[in-house]
Amino acid sequence: MALISGIIISLAIIFFVIIFINGLDQQSAIVDDKSNNWRDFELSTSSGENWSSKSITAQPTVINFWAPWCLPCRKEIPYLIDLQKRYRSKFQFIGIAIDQASAVYKFENEVGLNYLSLVDDTKGMALLKHYEPSTMLPVTLIFDRNRQPKYRFLGSFKPRELEQILINIIPVSYT
């Protein structure tokens, strides 16, 4: 009887651990995020060129903070690549990697990253702290064309939810 009780307790613990881990992996968006306003920034691309956020025209912007060593981040990148293909004329997609340029450049080449990728483990982390004090990764921010924060994903985003948010922002931004 003690053996069966031990097995049941062990299975229950495993079940709750799996539920907890999966729950952390898929977070919902924080809607109408007013936590911190847009902050202009300058960072380098993975190829070493300087880039400034002041170059963004009146276009909604998606910023994804990530790192090549972050497994949830790596899972999101293919979805962001796909969204960039489909919505590049309506949104500015920016990845900000919190890592060294060589590791980021290698990963970009592996996955065929097709959107603006910026790298700086120090300045990138400071910018991330402006928006999310916990500095957990990944973090995805969505700003309207007036650079007002609209949505924030802490942890992995749900692809359908992110796309629906983008679709909902398009009419508001282009009317």
LINFENHU-V111826 format. One record per residue. N is the residue number from 1. SS is DSSP state (A for helix, B for strand, O for the rest). PHI is phi in radians with two decimals (none if undefined). OMEGA is omega in radians with two decimals (none if undefined). Layout:
N:SS:PHI:OMEGA  N:SS:PHI:OMEGA
//
This chain:
1:O:none:3.13  2:A:-1.12:3.12  3:A:-1.13:3.13  4:A:-1.14:3.10  5:A:-1.08:3.12  6:A:-1.10:3.11  7:A:-1.14:-3.14  8:A:-1.08:3.13  9:A:-1.11:3.12  10:A:-1.08:3.11  11:A:-1.12:3.11  12:A:-1.12:3.11  13:A:-1.09:3.12  14:A:-1.05:3.13  15:A:-1.02:-3.12  16:A:-1.18:3.08  17:A:-1.12:3.12  18:A:-1.10:3.11  19:A:-1.05:-3.12  20:A:-1.11:-3.13  21:A:-1.11:3.12  22:A:-1.13:3.10  23:A:-1.13:3.09  24:A:-1.22:-3.07  25:A:-1.30:-3.11  26:O:-2.18:3.12  27:O:-1.72:3.06  28:O:-1.59:-3.13  29:B:-1.26:2.95  30:B:-1.55:-2.99  31:B:-1.47:3.11  32:O:0.85:-3.10  33:O:-1.17:3.11  34:O:-2.03:-2.99  35:O:-1.09:-3.14  36:O:-2.52:-3.13  37:O:-1.30:3.14  38:O:-0.96:3.04  39:O:-2.19:3.06  40:O:-1.10:-3.09  41:O:-2.63:3.03  42:B:-2.25:3.10  43:B:-2.43:3.10  44:B:-1.66:2.98  45:B:-1.33:3.14  46:O:-1.15:3.08  47:O:-1.61:3.02  48:O:1.68:3.12  49:O:-1.41:3.08  50:B:-1.39:3.13  51:B:-2.44:3.13  52:B:-2.10:3.10  53:A:-1.18:3.10  54:A:-1.15:3.12  55:A:-1.39:3.13  56:O:-1.32:3.07  57:O:-1.40:-3.12  58:O:-1.16:-3.08  59:O:-2.43:3.05  60:B:-1.02:-3.03  61:B:-2.28:3.05  62:B:-1.98:3.10  63:B:-1.99:3.13  64:B:-2.07:3.04  65:B:-1.53:-3.03  66:B:-2.70:3.03  67:O:-2.66:-3.14  68:O:-1.08:-3.12  69:O:-1.44:-3.09  70:O:-1.56:-3.08  71:A:-1.08:3.07  72:A:-1.05:3.10  73:A:-1.08:-3.12  74:A:-1.09:3.10  75:A:-1.20:-3.09  76:A:-1.33:-3.00  77:A:-0.95:3.12  78:A:-1.02:3.10  79:A:-1.18:3.11  80:A:-1.15:3.07  81:A:-1.06:3.13  82:A:-1.14:3.13  83:A:-1.10:3.09  84:A:-1.06:3.12  85:A:-1.06:-3.02  86:A:-1.53:-3.02  87:A:-2.16:-3.05  88:O:-1.07:3.13  89:O:-1.41:-3.08  90:O:-1.94:-3.09  91:B:-2.39:2.94  92:B:-1.72:3.09  93:B:-1.71:-3.13  94:B:-2.35:2.99  95:B:-1.81:3.08  96:B:-2.08:-3.08  97:B:-1.57:3.10  98:O:-1.73:-3.09  99:O:-3.00:3.08  100:O:-1.44:-3.07  101:A:-1.01:-3.09  102:A:-1.11:3.13  103:A:-1.17:-3.14  104:A:-1.18:-3.13  105:A:-1.03:3.12  106:A:-1.07:-3.13  107:A:-1.13:3.11  108:A:-0.96:-3.14  109:A:-1.20:3.12  110:A:-1.10:-3.03  111:A:-1.74:-3.12  112:O:1.25:-3.12  113:O:-0.98:-3.01  114:O:-2.08:3.12  115:O:-2.17:-3.09  116:B:-1.02:-3.12  117:B:-2.14:-3.13  118:B:-1.98:-3.02  119:B:-2.39:2.95  120:O:-3.10:-3.09  121:O:-1.26:-3.14  122:O:-1.57:-3.14  123:A:-1.17:3.11  124:A:-1.09:3.12  125:A:-1.16:3.11  126:A:-1.11:3.11  127:A:-1.16:3.09  128:A:-1.02:3.14  129:A:-1.08:3.09  130:A:-1.08:-3.09  131:A:-1.64:-3.06  132:O:-2.56:-3.07  133:O:-1.02:-3.11  134:O:-1.24:-3.12  135:O:1.00:3.06  136:O:-1.22:3.08  137:O:-2.15:-0.12  138:O:-1.39:3.00  139:B:-2.32:3.11  140:B:-2.13:-3.11  141:B:-2.04:3.10  142:B:-2.19:3.13  143:B:-2.02:3.06  144:O:-1.36:-3.06  145:O:-1.21:3.07  146:O:-1.65:3.13  147:O:1.15:3.05  148:O:-1.62:3.13  149:B:-1.15:-3.13  150:B:-2.04:-3.08  151:B:-2.50:3.12  152:B:-2.52:3.02  153:B:-1.86:3.02  154:B:-1.77:-2.98  155:O:1.53:-3.08  156:O:-1.12:3.04  157:O:-1.59:3.00  158:O:-1.55:-3.04  159:A:-0.92:-3.13  160:A:-1.14:3.13  161:A:-1.14:3.11  162:A:-1.08:-3.14  163:A:-1.12:3.11  164:A:-1.11:3.08  165:A:-1.07:3.14  166:A:-1.09:3.12  167:A:-1.06:-3.14  168:A:-1.20:3.14  169:A:-1.37:-3.06  170:A:-0.97:-3.12  171:A:-1.08:-3.13  172:A:-1.16:-3.07  173:A:-1.42:-3.04  174:O:-2.10:3.11  175:O:-1.70:none
//
